[in-house]
C-alpha cells in the first residue's frame, strides 16, 4: 500500500542522489541513512554496494492503518506504531477508518489506538470499521462498525463498540471479547446498536428490538 503513496523522488532529493563521489568507500552511510529515515514513510533502510560504482538501496515502508483527523479537520495517515506520516491525499482513494479526538502530537495515545486497530482481526473480515472516536479525557473510545455486505439475517448490520482504555489489557483481549458477543448476536438474530465494555468481565448490549 505504501508504494502507492510514496514518491521515490523524495528519497532521491533527501539522499542527494546521484551521489557525487569518486568511490563508494567515501560515502558516509550513517549520514545517508539518517537523512532517509527523516522521511515519515520510511521505517528502515539498508544499503548494498555493488562494486565498482553501484549502490542498491532497500527500503521498508510504513503502511497506514487509519486516518487521524485533527480539530481543524486536517487528515493525516498513521501506522500501527503511532507514526504520523503526512497529509491525506484524496487521489489515493484508500478506504481507511477516521480517528477523531486524538492529537497527532500525543504519540502514546496514537500508538495505543493503532495497536487496538491492528489487533481487530475477526471483526475486520465481516464488518467495516468506519471510524474511531476518543473522548476528551483520552479514556473513552468508540468504534463505529457496519457490515461490509448488508445481510437481512436479524443480526447487527451497524453498531458502536465502546470501551474505556484503562480497562483494556491488550488489543487481542478486547477484540476476542467483543467478537464472542457479536457472534452470539448473529446466532440469536439480535440487531444490537451499542456494545459497552462496562468492566473487565461484563459487556452491556443495547439492541434495536424496542427502538
N, C-alpha and C positions, 0 to 999 in steps of 0.2 A: 504493500500500500504506500509506504513512504516514498518509493521510487517515483510514483506519480506526482508527488507533492514537492519533491526536492529538485532544485535546479543545479545541475552539475557545474554550471558556470560559477556558482558561489564558491565551490571548492577551488576552482582554478584561480579565482580572484583572491581569496583569502590566503591560499598557499603560495601564491606568486608564481604559478606555472605560466610558461616554461621556466624552469629553474636555470638561471644564468650562472653556471659554474663550470670550471674546467673538468671536474671529476665528481662522481657520486660520493667519493670518500670525503669530499669537502662540505657535503650537505649537513646542516645541523638538524638531525631528525627529531630531537627533543623539541626544538623550537617549532619545527614544521608540524609536529603532532599537536602541540599546544594551540597553534593558530587554527588548525582544522577543527579541533574539539570545541572551539568557541562557537561553532555553528550549532544552533539548538537541535537540529535534526540528526546530528551525528552522535551515536552512542559510543563507538570506538573506532579506531583507525590503526592500520598496520601497514608496513612497507616491505617490499621485497625488491632487492637490487638484482637486475639482470644485466650483468656487465657486457659491454663496457659502458653503456650510456642510457640504459632503460630502467625506469623506476615504476613498479607496479604498486598502486595504492588500493588497499582493500578497506571498504567502509562497512560498518554495521549501523544501519539507520534505525531511528526510533519509529514505532508505529503509534499513531494517535488512537486513543481508546474512547475519547469523548471530546466535546467542545465545552470550554469554560466561558460562561457569559458574565461579564462584569456589570457593575451597577449602571454604567453608561451605555450598555448594550453591545459593547465590543465582544467579539468571539475569538477565542484562542484555542488551538489544538493543545492537548496534553496527553502524556503517555501514562502507563501504569505506575511508573515511579514518581509521578507528580511533576515531571519536567514539562514546563510550558514551552511550546515550540513555534510560536509565531501566530500571526493573524490568520483567521479563516478566510479561505478564498472560495467564493461561490462556484467558480468554474470547476472545482474539483469534484463536485456532485457526490459527496460521501454521505452515507446515512449513519450519523453518529448521534448519540444522546447528548442533550444540552444540560450542563450542570450550572445551577444558579445558587447564589448565596455563599460562594467561596471566592476569596480574593486570590489572584494569581501569585501574590506575594506571600501567602500563607502556605508555604511549602509542605509543612507537616499535614495540614488538613487536606490539601490536594492529593498528597501521597496516600492518605488513608482512604479517601473516596476512590481513587484509582485502583487501590488494592481490592476494594469491595467489588468494583465493576469487573475486574479481571477474574474474580472467583465465581461469577454468577452462573456459569455452567449450564445446567439443565434448562432453566427458565429461558435462557437465551435462544434455545432451539425452537421452542414453541411460541414464545412471546417476545415482542419487540420492546425494548426499553426506549421510551421517547424522551425522558428527562429525569433529572435528579435535583431536588431542592434541599438545601441545607439551611436550617433555622438560624436566626440571628445570634443565638447562643453557641453556634457551631456544634451543637449536640444532636438535635433532632434532624433526621434525614428522611426524605420521602422519595420513593422510586415509583415513577409512573409507567405502567406497563399496559400494552394491548396485544391481543393475539395477532400473530403475523397474518394468518388467514382466518377470518371470522367464521366460526362454525356454530350453528344453532343446535348445540347439544345440551343446553341447560347450564353448562359450566361458565366460568368467568371469561369474558372477552376483553374486558378493560377493568383495571383495578389499580389501587395505590397500596404500596407496602411502606409501612412506617416503622422506624426504629430509633432508639437513642444510641448514638455512637459509643457512649460509655458502657452499654450493655453488650457490645459486640466483641467477642473474644477474637474471632477471626472471620474473614470473608467466607471461608468454607463452612464454618459453623452456622453463620447467618443464613446462607442460601440453602443449606441442607434442611434447615428447619422450615423455611418458607416453602421449599419445594414439596415437602411432605404435606403441608397444608393445601397447596394448590392441587396436588394430586387427589387429595381427599375431596376437595370441592368439585373437581371434574368428575370423579367417580360418582358422587352423590348429586350431581347436577345442581349445585348451589352457585348462583350467579353473584359472587361476592364483589364488593366495590372497594373495600378497605381492609387490609390486614395490618394489625398493630402488634408489634412485639412489645408486650407490656413489661415483662421481666425475662430472666434467662430461662424460665420454664413455661411461660404462658404466651400464646398468641391469640388476640381477640379478633374475631372475624365479623365484619358488618356486611350483611348481604343486602340484595335488592328485592328480596321477597315481599317486603312490606312497604317499599318506597314507591 
